[in-house]
């Protein structure tokens, strides 16, 4: 099952859940250190305003 997360019209983020309802991305983000999770959230928050300007530097570990 894939749930769409609303953003602006340029980008659609999808939250994937497997057949058992498990969300691997959510579980992975819970294992990140606080600083890494904050960087990831900041990058996701920047998508509407920066768009493709984030690429290829969209990784959380720079």
Rosetta silent file (secondary structure, phi, psi, omega in degrees, C-alpha in Angstrom):
SEQUENCE: XXXXXXXXXXXXXXXXXXXXXXXXXXXXXXXXXXXXXXXXXXXXXXXXXXXXXXXXXXXXXX
SCORE:     score description
SCORE:     0.000 S_00000001
   1 L     0.000  134.401  179.925    0.000    0.000    0.000 S_00000001
   2 E  -120.966  123.126  176.930    1.338    3.410   -0.928 S_00000001
   3 E  -104.297  130.642  177.688    0.027    6.560    0.736 S_00000001
   4 E   -81.932  136.536  176.351    0.684    9.876   -0.932 S_00000001
   5 E  -103.559  119.241 -174.697    1.996   12.660    1.271 S_00000001
   6 L   -63.851  134.182  172.716    0.723   16.029    0.014 S_00000001
   7 L  -138.679 -168.253  175.252    3.346   18.516   -1.153 S_00000001
   8 L   -68.919 -179.200 -173.447    3.328   21.213   -3.776 S_00000001
   9 L   -73.401  -13.578 -178.070    2.598   20.194   -7.346 S_00000001
  10 L   -77.149  -33.981 -173.504    6.270   19.619   -8.266 S_00000001
  11 L  -131.937  137.813  172.571    6.912   16.671   -5.973 S_00000001
  12 L  -118.259  122.800  176.675    4.853   13.811   -4.668 S_00000001
  13 E  -100.115  140.008 -177.920    6.254   11.899   -1.720 S_00000001
  14 E  -119.879  137.186  179.188    4.991    8.411   -1.097 S_00000001
  15 E  -106.271  106.340 -174.333    4.875    6.549    2.176 S_00000001
  16 E   -88.657  134.662  172.292    5.139    2.822    1.392 S_00000001
  17 L  -124.899  136.747  179.508    3.670    0.119    3.595 S_00000001
  18 L   -77.052 -177.147 -176.100    4.127   -3.568    2.881 S_00000001
  19 L   -61.765  -18.604  178.123    1.351   -6.159    2.875 S_00000001
  20 L   -95.910    2.957  179.935    1.611   -6.399    6.678 S_00000001
  21 L    84.327    9.241  179.215    1.250   -2.650    7.163 S_00000001
  22 L   -80.175  138.611  179.769    4.938   -2.184    8.036 S_00000001
  23 L  -112.571   96.040 -176.450    6.536    1.093    7.038 S_00000001
  24 H   -61.989  -37.981  179.822   10.247    0.391    6.496 S_00000001
  25 H   -63.877  -44.049  179.098   11.115    4.049    5.888 S_00000001
  26 H   -61.900  -43.626  178.983    9.478    5.112    9.147 S_00000001
  27 H   -64.508  -39.351  178.537   11.295    2.364   11.039 S_00000001
  28 H   -63.341  -43.676 -178.251   14.593    3.355    9.403 S_00000001
  29 H   -66.308  -29.770  177.295   14.145    7.018   10.357 S_00000001
  30 H   -64.932  -26.280 -178.206   13.481    6.037   13.971 S_00000001
  31 H   -85.158  -10.740  179.761   16.963    4.443   14.054 S_00000001
  32 L   -70.965  150.947  172.179   18.701    7.613   12.869 S_00000001
  33 L   -66.439  158.019 -176.720   20.563    9.786   15.305 S_00000001
  34 H   -55.675  -42.513 -179.144   18.743   12.998   16.206 S_00000001
  35 H   -65.760  -42.888  179.181   21.037   15.132   14.027 S_00000001
  36 H   -64.072  -40.995  179.129   20.632   12.824   11.007 S_00000001
  37 H   -65.449  -38.584  178.394   16.845   12.803   11.404 S_00000001
  38 H   -64.524  -40.362  177.869   16.816   16.596   11.631 S_00000001
  39 H   -64.130  -43.241  178.820   18.860   16.846    8.402 S_00000001
  40 H   -61.093  -47.605  179.748   16.487   14.474    6.637 S_00000001
  41 H   -62.323  -37.902  178.579   13.434   16.416    7.798 S_00000001
  42 H   -63.907  -42.804  179.143   15.046   19.692    6.737 S_00000001
  43 H   -63.737  -43.466  178.992   15.715   18.316    3.243 S_00000001
  44 H   -63.521  -38.812  178.738   12.140   17.055    2.931 S_00000001
  45 H   -67.234  -28.044 -178.981   10.844   20.439    4.115 S_00000001
  46 H   -79.745  -16.545 -177.303   12.992   22.202    1.479 S_00000001
  47 H   -52.062  -47.559 -178.766   11.542   20.249   -1.456 S_00000001
  48 H   -61.477  -35.073 -176.733    8.642   22.646   -2.086 S_00000001
  49 H   -91.860  -32.438 -176.216   10.881   25.732   -2.146 S_00000001
  50 H  -102.329  -25.756  178.034   14.135   24.350   -3.596 S_00000001
  51 H    54.097 -133.096 -175.437   12.867   21.483   -5.733 S_00000001
  52 H   -70.606   -7.359  175.646   15.449   19.898   -7.962 S_00000001
  53 H   -63.218  -21.425  178.898   18.116   22.347   -6.742 S_00000001
  54 H   -70.628  -26.588 -175.481   18.617   19.908   -3.847 S_00000001
  55 L   -81.402  143.990    0.946   19.863   17.194   -6.180 S_00000001
  56 L   -89.248   10.091 -175.478   22.354   15.523   -6.122 S_00000001
  57 L   -89.824   36.724 -175.898   23.121   16.787   -2.606 S_00000001
  58 L   -87.246   -6.284 -179.714   19.920   15.461   -1.096 S_00000001
  59 L   -63.110  153.059 -177.909   21.697   12.856    1.065 S_00000001
  60 L   -85.121  -17.350 -179.522   21.476   13.263    4.827 S_00000001
  61 L  -108.789  101.754 -179.207   25.154   12.565    5.430 S_00000001
  62 L  -118.590    0.000    0.000   27.277   15.309    3.882 S_00000001
